Amino acid sequence: MPLHTSALSKKTAEDTNRRKRSSLKRVLRWGLALLAVPLIGVTVLLLAPSPVEPAKWSAPTPPSFQQEGPWKQNNKLSSAQLVTDAPRFPEFITFDKEGVLYTGDSGGKIYKVAFDAKGNPQKAQVFADTKGTPNGLKFDANGNLIVTDIKRGLLSINPSGSIVVLADQVGGQPIYLANELDIAQDGSIYFSDTSNYGSVTFKEIAENKPHGRLLKYDPMTKQTTVLLEGLYFANGIALSADEDFVLVAESYHYQLTRYWLKGPKKGTSDIFADNLAGFPDNITRDEQGHFWVGIFTTRIAFVDQMHSNPWLASIMAKVPQALLSGASAPAKHGLAAEFSPQGELIGSWHDPEGTLYGVTTAASHNGYLYIGTAPGGSQGVHRLPLTK
């Protein structure tokens, strides 16, 4: 081989090696830069101040679905049939005097569903649009549909669909998140103001401090008063059959709190039922005086662990809400519970396959148990026969 050819080949090989080394350096620089991004993010997350100062709480050990007892797993909800899919997420379900079903949807519309002589549901029709988010619904003695709307407060809708705001403030403060309600025979409206956060946020779960209230609206004076403060995400509301107390669900502490309206304990509160197997949502009362509770999701082990570790909770409170949507989604396990008037758990209804899940409401009516859900859960109104 000629010498100049050999030298040229050597020079070409050196150039190739230099390009490879240069390319390798670029790859390493980019790799280090990409590795630095999450490291910087983690560092910032750890060093940045937390928006909350979490309270430490040792959550009780959740009931077992495997052991004998009223929480034992079954498939009672698994046979539920679709009534209507017009409302995607029917948070609450109520009926008028003629047995027509009414339910709201997260988009603002309120639907009504009539039934034929055989009890078959007819096509859903739009009754009204609050332009907000209607949650609780209940008819008063005058045939008006009283609504707790997350965005607008306490509303009254007459039979023609006209909407009037009854209350959006209390004591000079806004009603932050009107959630659920019940109406006494004298027309008094008891309803929950879930949290002064004004929205459902993982940050409040991490903080683990009570921001909810139980409110009362007097239709005679048109005044709203605060009955009880310091509730852990005040949610479902239900009066007892004798109206001697009203229940409010505290979702974030897995309990139902009782506020006494009559008798020697009037004006005081106590725990009606605790250590529920999940996050209680709405409460309804049946003709027997029993209370039905929708369980939006079963217990989340990480959340209970976080409550016992304020440092971990403070870190989680820094994470953007958008990144936690999956963490806050309900478990695909449908669950509702039935309690006696004295607070004894009578039984639980499950769908362990998760066809029906994210349960907010279980309402007994005319031989059926009607099931409502919220965003994150399954869609549409369902029902199943109440056969023992």
Secondary structure by P-SEA (a helix, b strand, c coil): ccaaaaaaaaaaaaaaaaaaaaaaaaaaaaaaaaaaaaaaaaaaaaacccccbbbbbbccccccccccccccccccccccccccccccccccccccccbbbbbbcccbbbbbbbbcccccccbbbbcccccccccbbbbccccbbbbbcccccccccccccccccccccccccccccccccccccccbbbbbccccccccccccccccccccbbbbbbccccbbbbcccccccccbbbbcccccbbbbbcccccbbbbbbcccccccbbbbccccccccccbbbbccccbbbbbbcccccaaaaaaaacaaaaaaaaaccccccccccccccccbbbbbcccccccbbbbccccccccccbbbbcccbbbbbbcccccccbbbbbbcc
